[in-house]
């Protein structure tokens, strides 16, 4: 997806802001950090989705506690953000770039088509 250490090294973890994840992804995070730490971050369940009111509790000073392949999809596609689409494209979602928080959004934007294909799989 968008994992790119050379582009992400100077960011500071903007992809970890207000993350959302499926119940399966949330449980994987709980296994990695413990239920107490996960619950201390204030998760809210909305249907099959979990959201945190602030930074993801899996964020460490030097990155994420989860191995890349175990991270939630929304983390893997950042700085792209999937939002429900009116016209139903991209499996019912549109991919937008987080221009406000990602300092390297232009470089990631060049990978839009590649990211879209991976998102659809």
C-alpha positions in Angstrom: 0.0 0.0 0.0 1.6 3.3 1.0 4.3 2.1 3.4 7.3 4.2 2.5 9.8 4.7 5.2 11.7 7.3 3.2 8.6 9.4 2.8 7.2 8.8 6.3 10.3 9.3 8.5 9.8 13.1 9.1 6.0 12.9 9.7 5.6 12.2 13.4 2.8 9.8 13.1 -0.1 11.7 11.5 -1.5 8.5 10.2 -2.1 7.5 13.8 -4.5 10.4 14.4 -8.1 9.4 15.0 -7.7 5.9 13.5 -10.7 3.7 12.7 -10.6 0.0 12.4 -12.9 -3.0 12.0 -13.6 -5.2 15.1 -11.1 -7.8 13.8 -8.4 -5.1 13.5 -9.2 -3.7 16.9 -8.9 -7.1 18.5 -5.5 -7.6 16.8 -4.4 -4.3 18.4 -5.8 -5.4 21.8 -3.7 -8.6 21.6 -0.6 -6.5 20.9 -1.0 -3.8 23.6 -3.5 -5.2 26.1 -7.1 -4.4 26.7 -6.4 -1.9 29.5 -4.2 0.2 27.3 -6.6 0.0 24.4 -9.6 1.0 26.6 -7.6 3.9 28.2 -7.5 5.4 24.7 -11.2 5.8 24.6 -12.3 3.6 21.8 -15.9 4.0 20.5 -17.7 1.3 18.6 -19.9 2.3 15.7 -21.4 -0.8 14.2 -18.4 -2.9 13.0 -16.0 0.0 13.3 -13.9 1.2 16.2 -12.6 4.8 16.5 -10.3 6.5 19.1 -10.9 10.0 20.3 -7.2 10.8 19.8 -4.0 9.1 18.8 -3.9 5.3 18.3 -2.7 3.6 21.5 -0.5 1.4 19.3 1.7 4.4 18.3 5.1 4.3 19.8 7.8 7.0 19.7 9.5 5.3 16.7 6.4 4.0 14.9 3.6 1.5 15.3 3.6 -1.4 17.7 2.0 -3.6 15.0 3.9 -5.1 12.1 3.0 -3.4 8.9 1.0 -6.5 7.6 -1.1 -6.5 10.8 -2.1 -2.8 10.8 -5.6 -1.7 10.0 -6.4 -1.0 6.4 -6.9 2.7 7.1 -3.4 2.9 8.5 -1.9 1.1 5.5 -3.5 3.4 2.9 -2.7 6.7 4.7 -2.3 9.5 3.6 -5.2 8.3 1.5 -8.5 8.4 3.4 -11.4 6.3 2.3 -14.8 8.0 2.6 -18.2 6.6 1.5 -18.9 7.6 -2.1 -22.1 8.8 -3.5 -21.5 7.2 -6.9 -20.2 3.9 -5.4 -16.7 3.9 -6.8 -13.7 2.2 -5.2 -15.8 -0.5 -3.5 -18.2 2.1 -2.3 -15.6 4.6 -1.2 -13.5 7.5 -2.6 -9.9 7.8 -1.8 -8.8 11.3 -0.8 -5.4 12.6 0.2 -4.9 14.1 3.6 -3.5 17.4 2.4 -3.8 19.0 5.8 -1.7 16.6 7.9 0.6 14.7 5.5 3.7 16.7 4.7 4.6 14.4 1.7 1.1 14.2 0.1 2.4 15.1 -3.3 4.8 12.2 -3.5 2.0 9.8 -2.3 -0.4 11.3 -4.8 1.8 10.0 -7.6 0.8 6.5 -6.3 -2.9 7.1 -6.4 -3.7 4.5 -9.1 -1.5 1.8 -7.5 -3.1 2.5 -4.0 -6.6 2.3 -5.5 -5.9 -1.1 -7.0 -4.6 -2.5 -3.8 -7.5 -1.0 -1.9 -10.0 -2.8 -4.1 -8.4 -6.3 -3.5 
